[in-house]
Amino acid sequence: MATPSLVTLTEEQQMIVSEVRRFVEKEVLPVATEMEHADEYPVDLVEQMKALGMFGATIPQEYGGLDLPFATYAAIVEELSRGWMSLGGIINTHTMVSWMIKTYGSDEMKSRLLPTMATGERRAGLCMTEPNAGSDLQAINMTAVRDGDDYVLNGTKMFVTNGVHGKLFAVLTKTDPKAKPRYKGMSTFIVEKEPTPGMTVGRIIEKLGYKGVDTTELFFEDARVPAANLVGGEEGQGWYHIMSTIEIGRINVASRAVGVATAAFEDAIKYAKQRHAFGQPIANHQAIQIMLAEMATKIEAARLLTRAAAAKKDAGERTDLWGGMAKLFATETAQEVALQAMRIHGGYGYTTEMRVERYYRDTPFMLVGEGTNEIQKLVIARNLLKMYGD
Ligand SMILES: Cc1cc2nc3c(=O)[nH]c(=O)nc-3n(C[C@H](O)[C@H](O)[C@H](O)COP(=O)(O)OP(=O)(O)OC[C@H]3O[C@@H](n4cnc5c(N)ncnc54)[C@H](O)[C@@H]3O)c2cc1C
């Protein structure tokens, strides 16, 4: 059964969502818990996602992608994450990097990189964070110095999703570390793991949840990158490229949050109808009904906000305000809903036999990823203050 929602889907979107839902029900749900507990990279599921065209979802057709709007992409990510949030994570930075290349890359860069990204043969990661710089990204230390036809990169990137299985990475650097303001000295490069001597995968970071996905350190020691891989072809544009690309990450995380929250709600409502206490299903007790009502209301509000923010991005508008609100509200909702779902499951919810414990471990990451929710609030407030003028 499709999740009841106020969102109206086009015929094409309905078809795509049903296809993803079939994949999730048939292939993902039977294996997700076991793979997650084993922290196993989902090789077979990724192969099936490749066959379904998911890695090329938003890449233009001329490069072999499906050229879908972000509103449809959001629906895909939600459905995937209803099965297992990690799958929505594997396509996230890949989609962000493909959009960055499509939007700011040269024609040569696009035709060289996008076709194998569209098939998922070469999956991408995004390297912004460093050991000493996360929220304050302008404080990164990684440098890129021009040397003939190349740039030489030095530094360490932290928390790189797809660090092991990704083959190419968008890397934020400083080409002018002394620039004032700092963002004017930043540039982004596409670094292909093969053949870039000097780029190595470091520690694989163990996590509370979001398992099965590789999160790593990446080291760059005199790593040589052709100047043709400077995104936009001009130094000093990196901050702008990253900030507009991160909006897509926020739409992804908000959609993932809606997906996980929906899964938690659906497990909880089914359980509430089956579980008896005091001679009747617990769903008959008003305390449970109130929780279910609050959960469903917030999930639907999060879904509507997320799809509306995605539609803004499709219209070519900056969405730091709406995307920020969607990310903030959807992820806080997901975390609350995961806990409420666990409460509805009583003691069984705390065991590893029930899926709710996974939702409970997966949701806190989304409060942090693609900019913490504290940072989202600052972004939202900054936009509002600007909008309301003096
Ligand atoms: C599983 C996982 C996957 C990730 N994947 C990637 C990836 O693929 N690529 C990538 O580049 N990064 C990735 N990240 C990094 C993530 O984006 C950062 O962790 C996040 O941006 C926060 O940075 P930080 O961890 O350095 O926290 P800090 O910036 O050190 O923040 C610590 C705390 O201080 C608060 N804080 C900081 N500044 C302010 C302020 N001005 N006002 C109020 N509060 C503030 C923060 O909200 C937070 O609560 C990933 C992280 C995780 C955990």
The ligand as an SDF file (V2000), in Angstrom:
LIG
                    3D

 53 58  0  0  0  0  0  0  0  0999 V2000
   28.3150    9.5740    9.3020 C   0  0  0  0  0  0  0  0  0  0  0  0
   28.7940   10.8750    8.7880 C   0  0  0  0  0  0  0  0  0  0  0  0
   28.9440   11.0670    7.4170 C   0  0  0  0  0  0  0  0  0  0  0  0
   29.4310   12.2860    6.9300 C   0  0  0  0  0  0  0  0  0  0  0  0
   29.6530   12.4210    5.5850 N   0  0  0  0  0  0  0  0  0  0  0  0
   30.3280   13.5240    5.1490 C   0  0  0  0  0  0  0  0  0  0  0  0
   30.7540   13.6190    3.7670 C   0  0  0  0  0  0  0  0  0  0  0  0
   30.4840   12.7370    2.9410 O   0  0  0  0  0  0  0  0  0  0  0  0
   31.4830   14.7060    3.4040 N   0  0  0  0  0  0  0  0  0  0  0  0
   31.8060   15.7060    4.2920 C   0  0  0  0  0  0  0  0  0  0  0  0
   32.4700   16.6520    3.8940 O   0  0  0  0  0  0  0  0  0  0  0  0
   31.3910   15.6510    5.5950 N   0  0  0  0  0  0  0  0  0  0  0  0
   30.6750   14.5830    6.0240 C   0  0  0  0  0  0  0  0  0  0  0  0
   30.2860   14.5090    7.3490 N   0  0  0  0  0  0  0  0  0  0  0  0
   30.6670   15.5880    8.2580 C   0  0  0  0  0  0  0  0  0  0  0  0
   29.5060   16.4440    8.7240 C   0  0  0  0  0  0  0  0  0  0  0  0
   29.0400   17.2400    7.6680 O   0  0  0  0  0  0  0  0  0  0  0  0
   30.0180   17.2430    9.9270 C   0  0  0  0  0  0  0  0  0  0  0  0
   30.1670   16.3290   11.0020 O   0  0  0  0  0  0  0  0  0  0  0  0
   29.0960   18.3740   10.3120 C   0  0  0  0  0  0  0  0  0  0  0  0
   29.1000   19.3750    9.3300 O   0  0  0  0  0  0  0  0  0  0  0  0
   29.4950   18.9960   11.6690 C   0  0  0  0  0  0  0  0  0  0  0  0
   30.8500   19.2980   11.7230 O   0  0  0  0  0  0  0  0  0  0  0  0
   31.7430   18.8010   12.9760 P   0  0  0  0  0  0  0  0  0  0  0  0
   31.4670   17.3530   13.1570 O   0  0  0  0  0  0  0  0  0  0  0  0
   33.1200   19.2320   12.7390 O   0  0  0  0  0  0  0  0  0  0  0  0
   31.1160   19.5480   14.2270 O   0  0  0  0  0  0  0  0  0  0  0  0
   31.5380   21.0130   14.7750 P   0  0  0  0  0  0  0  0  0  0  0  0
   31.5280   21.9700   13.6560 O   0  0  0  0  0  0  0  0  0  0  0  0
   32.7750   20.8690   15.5690 O   0  0  0  0  0  0  0  0  0  0  0  0
   30.3210   21.3200   15.7280 O   0  0  0  0  0  0  0  0  0  0  0  0
   30.2170   20.8190   17.0680 C   0  0  0  0  0  0  0  0  0  0  0  0
   28.9700   21.3990   17.7030 C   0  0  0  0  0  0  0  0  0  0  0  0
   29.0690   22.8370   17.7490 O   0  0  0  0  0  0  0  0  0  0  0  0
   27.9320   23.4150   17.1220 C   0  0  0  0  0  0  0  0  0  0  0  0
   28.3100   24.6770   16.4710 N   0  0  0  0  0  0  0  0  0  0  0  0
   29.3840   24.9320   15.6760 C   0  0  0  0  0  0  0  0  0  0  0  0
   29.3890   26.1940   15.2700 N   0  0  0  0  0  0  0  0  0  0  0  0
   28.2800   26.7830   15.8000 C   0  0  0  0  0  0  0  0  0  0  0  0
   27.7030   28.0820   15.7300 C   0  0  0  0  0  0  0  0  0  0  0  0
   28.2650   29.0710   15.0190 N   0  0  0  0  0  0  0  0  0  0  0  0
   26.5620   28.3230   16.4180 N   0  0  0  0  0  0  0  0  0  0  0  0
   25.9640   27.3270   17.1240 C   0  0  0  0  0  0  0  0  0  0  0  0
   26.4460   26.0780   17.2260 N   0  0  0  0  0  0  0  0  0  0  0  0
   27.5860   25.8130   16.5580 C   0  0  0  0  0  0  0  0  0  0  0  0
   27.4560   22.3740   16.1160 C   0  0  0  0  0  0  0  0  0  0  0  0
   26.1010   22.5600   15.7620 O   0  0  0  0  0  0  0  0  0  0  0  0
   27.6870   21.0970   16.9200 C   0  0  0  0  0  0  0  0  0  0  0  0
   26.6190   20.9210   17.8170 O   0  0  0  0  0  0  0  0  0  0  0  0
   29.7320   13.3290    7.8350 C   0  0  0  0  0  0  0  0  0  0  0  0
   29.5330   13.1490    9.2080 C   0  0  0  0  0  0  0  0  0  0  0  0
   29.0750   11.9420    9.6870 C   0  0  0  0  0  0  0  0  0  0  0  0
   28.9060   11.7460   11.1630 C   0  0  0  0  0  0  0  0  0  0  0  0
  1  2  1  0
  2  3  1  0
  2 52  2  0
  3  4  2  0
  4  5  1  0
  4 50  1  0
  5  6  2  0
  6  7  1  0
  6 13  1  0
  7  8  2  0
  7  9  1  0
  9 10  1  0
 10 11  2  0
 10 12  1  0
 12 13  2  0
 13 14  1  0
 14 15  1  0
 14 50  1  0
 15 16  1  0
 16 17  1  0
 16 18  1  0
 18 19  1  0
 18 20  1  0
 20 21  1  0
 20 22  1  0
 22 23  1  0
 23 24  1  0
 24 25  2  0
 24 26  1  0
 24 27  1  0
 27 28  1  0
 28 29  2  0
 28 30  1  0
 28 31  1  0
 31 32  1  0
 32 33  1  0
 33 34  1  0
 33 48  1  0
 34 35  1  0
 35 36  1  0
 35 46  1  0
 36 37  1  0
 36 45  1  0
 37 38  2  0
 38 39  1  0
 39 40  1  0
 39 45  2  0
 40 41  1  0
 40 42  2  0
 42 43  1  0
 43 44  2  0
 44 45  1  0
 46 47  1  0
 46 48  1  0
 48 49  1  0
 50 51  2  0
 51 52  1  0
 52 53  1  0
M  END
$$$$
